[in-house]
Amino acid sequence: MSGTLFIISAPSGAGKTSLLTRLVQEQTNIRTSVSHTTRAMRPGEEHGVNYIFTATESFQKMIIDNAFLEQAEVFGHYYGTEEAWVDAQLAQGTDVILEIDWQGAAQVRKLKPEAISIFILPPSLEALNSRLKARGQDSDATITKRMNQAVEEMSHFPEYDYIVVNDQFESALAELKAITLSQRLQLDKQEQNHADLLKKLFAKP
């Protein structure tokens, strides 16, 4: 049975990372994609776990070779999702999650129109602002900038298949689980998964 490719996007502060961490911990046969990046490794990070740290020259060659499902340059560094890696995981029956923004999602849909996309929204702008402030990492000016970016990002929600509102964490997690499980129960995948059973059920006496 082949896996499902999930695209998950959200504005900063919506709780996407926390939700996906729990989702991967509590469901089997699902994992988040590990992106290539040309930025330097930070303390506590591991090659192949947080990112695949790649030389700029090598990354640019991969762009020329059309190796990426999606790629972008952010603050002078490249980030990208390698298509061959994703395809290998899906072929093994593993569901793959791409944590990417709406622009990356648009790139992926062109190459993988069968991908299932989910947008995670905050319950309100006030809640989003409070979450960003609670981090204690950004100045007021930076938070204002992030809020403006969030409104722009959220305006792209109609491009996605599903919306999950992260108001109550456990409820939002349950909704994410329901979406991923529903894909595994589709006819074509169940026919593959239960081929022996179906053969026996309809065997002629």
N, C-alpha and C positions, 0 to 999 in steps of 0.2 A: 504494500500500500504506500503510495507516495504521500509525502507530507504537504502541508499547506503553508504558503508564504503569507505572513501577516505584516501589514504596514501599520505602525502605531505612531501617531503624532499628537503633540500637545504643547501648549505654551509653557514657558518656564514657570514653575510654581504650581502646576496643576496636579502634581503627584505621580506623574507617569513612571518615574524610575522606581519608586517604592512599590507601586502596583505590579510592575513587571518582575521585580525581584521576587515578590511573593508568588506570582503566577508560575514562574519557572520552578520555584522551590516545591510547589504543591501539585503541579501537574507533570506527568511523565511524557517523554518524547517531545519536548518542546525546549527550544533554546533561543537566546538572543544572538544575533549576528555579531561577529567581531570585525570591526572595520579596520582598514588600513589607514595609517596616518603618517605624515612626514614630520610631525612635531616631536620634540624630545620626550623621552619617558620621564614621568614625574615620580617622586618618591612614593613607594608603595604599589606602583603599577607593575604589571607583569606582561612581558611580550607574549602574545597569543591568548591572553586572558582579557585584559582591558582593551588593548588594541594590538594590531600587527604593525609594529614600528618599521617603517619603510623609508629608504633613502629617496630623496626628491627625484633623482635621476631615474630610479627604478619605477617610482610612481608614475612619472610622466610617460615612460615607455608603456606602462600598463594602460594609460589613457589612449595612447596611439593604437594599441592592440585591442581596444574596445573590451577590456577585461572587467570593467565596472558596470554594475547595474545602475549605480548612481554615484556621483562624485561632486565635490564642491571645494572651493578654497575659502577658508575662514581665517581671518587675521594672519594671512601670509602662510598658512599651512594647508596642505591638502588632506581631505578625508574621503574615503570611498568604500563601497561594498563590492567585494569581488563576486562576480556572477558564478564562476566555476565552483567556489566554495558553497554558495547557497544551493546550487543545483545538486551538489554531492549530498548535502544534508537532506534535501527533499527526496532524493532518490532512495535514501535509506529509510524513509518513512518518518523522518523527524520534522516536526513543524518548526519553522524559522520565523523569528520576530525581527523586523527591521525598525529600529528606533530612529526615525528620521523626520525632518520637517516637511512641510507641504510641497516645497520645491523638489526635494529628493523623491517624495512620494509620486509626484507627477512623472519624473524620469522613470521610476520603476514600473509604473502602470503601462508605459509605452512598450516596455520589453516583457512584462509579466502581467497582462491584463486579467489573468485569473486570480491575482493576489487579492486578499481580503483586507480592506483598510478600515481602521478604527481611529476616531478622533476623541481624545479625552478632554473634557471641558471642566472648568471650575464651576461651583454652584453660583458664583457671582463675581463681579469685578472687585467688590470689597473683600471677599474671601481671598481672592488671588493676591491682592495688595497686602493683606495681612500675612499671608504665607511667605511672601517675598521678604517682608520686613522681619519676620520671625527668624529667618535664616541668619540675620545679623552679619551678612557678608557684603552688602552693597550700600552705597551712599544713597541719599534721597534722590539725587539726580539720576543715578543709575537705575533705581527702582522705577522712576517716572519713564525712563527710556524703555525699560523692560515691559512696562504696562502698555505703552504705545505699540510696541512690537507684538505683544500678546493679542491686542485687538485686531491687528492686521492678520496675524496667523489664524486666529479663530474665525475670521471671515471666510476661510476656505473650507469650513466644515461640510458644506453641501457636496464637496467632491469625494467624500468618504462613504463607505457602506454602512457604518455603524457609528453611533455617538454613545459615549459613556460619560455620565456626569459624576465627577468624584466629589460628592458631598459627604456621604458616610463611606469611609474607606472599605469596610467589609462588604457593603452592598455593591460598590463599584467593582471590587475584586470578583464577587460572585457573577456579575454581569460579564466581565471579561472571560471568566471560565466558561460561562454558558455559550459565548460566541465561539470560542476555540473548540469546545466539545461538539457544537452543532455541525461544524465543518467535517468532523470525523464520522458523523452519522449520516452523511449524504449517501445517496444510493450507490454511486460509482465506487466509493471507498469501502462501503459495507459489502458490496459484491466481491471486492478483492479480499477483504478481511475475512469473510465467511464463505469463501469459495467452496471449501470442502463440505460445510453444512448444507449449503444450497444444493450442491450436487446430490447429497444423500436424501434431502427432503423431496426432490423431484425425480429421483431414480425410479425407473419403471420396475414393477414387481417381477 
